[in-house]
Amino acid sequence: MCSQVINDSVKSSYIRTTMNASEKETLLYQIAITLLPGVGDVNARKLVAYTGSPKAVFNEHKNNLLKIPGMGTASVGLILKNKNVLERAAREVEFIEKFKIKTTFFTDADYPERLKHCTDSPVMLYSLGNMDFNAPHIVSVVGTRTASEYGKEMCRKLISGLKDIGILVVSGLAYGIDTCAHKSALDENLKTVGVLAHGLDRIYPPLNFNLSQRMLEQGGLVTEFTSDTNPDRENFPKRNRIIAGLSDATIVIEAGAKGGALITADIANSYNRDVFAVPGRLNDPMSEGCNHLIKTNRAALVQSAKDIYYIMGWDKTAVKKEAVQRKLFIQLQPDEEAVVKLLQEHGDCSIDKICLTSGIQTSKVASALLNLEFEGLVKSLPGKIYRLI
């Protein structure tokens, strides 16, 4: 139960106050739309976009629902016949309020920027802890559940090497490499997030309960699943897409020919995110997956954190970077100045966030970003995120 997951002594940067009736109703319909059978994340977005809100989906006429692209008779029938999901959603609202769980709907301003650019990202996220999903540098670390000492040592070495830029480490709280990644991040005083394949009312595997408590103090837990959801087999691939989508890069450390780590790597590639793999001996079954990723050019070979810094363009010498920016700032046009200043203040940003924050038209922001790229001041990252060089 969640009372076992949440320790009263855990301090969180997010504390939910008592919700008023309007907030409860909004949350009720947001949760309910995720519970509709046969809809899924992509169609849920379409439903909200065409009807105007999650509540409107449940009140819309059948003929209007049928006009929405991708919504056939069978799908609409399931929506109209399953309004009882509101009862289940109401119980979840009580659970959320009781245990002060943070909810993030895909239309919320604080929904993770990197996930916004993944077409199949979750409509709703439930989280506990103290973490920033829009941190400047986020890496996911995945691998086998039966990690060798070599794999664990490489995991610790890579995370230690990346601590200078304060990375946020994301993994799946499973045995093996996942556990090592979370522990290594905590040991280096870095924040780490565990993405779960079940609700926040339990921890799986149970042996990682104590680790999860440490993570709530120095990172957190996140899931798309409601309470009472078991860690069923089909949930893990869905969990893996969140691991890949939250991160700038995915690092695979020891993986067999098949398994969840390779699924995560494939998803990261489909999102146009960088993938790294630690090579191993040719006759080692636990390195077969990593070696194959490198061989087929689906992952960059990584031997140390320096390889990641180089390929990702992550500069540890922030002072040098600011000096270059100041030197070239005088040559910029007003729109370019505004974009550079915004990136200096907020770090990596999507074009949508730049437009919203600056108030500049999208076409002008796009032109400014293009010119800044030509000048070597801005770099385009996966997921349409922009960063100062």
Summary of the structure (lengths in Angstrom):
residues: 389
radius of gyration: 21.8
end to end distance: 46.1
largest distance: 63.6
contacts: 1324
relative contact order: 0.10
helix: 50%
strand: 13%
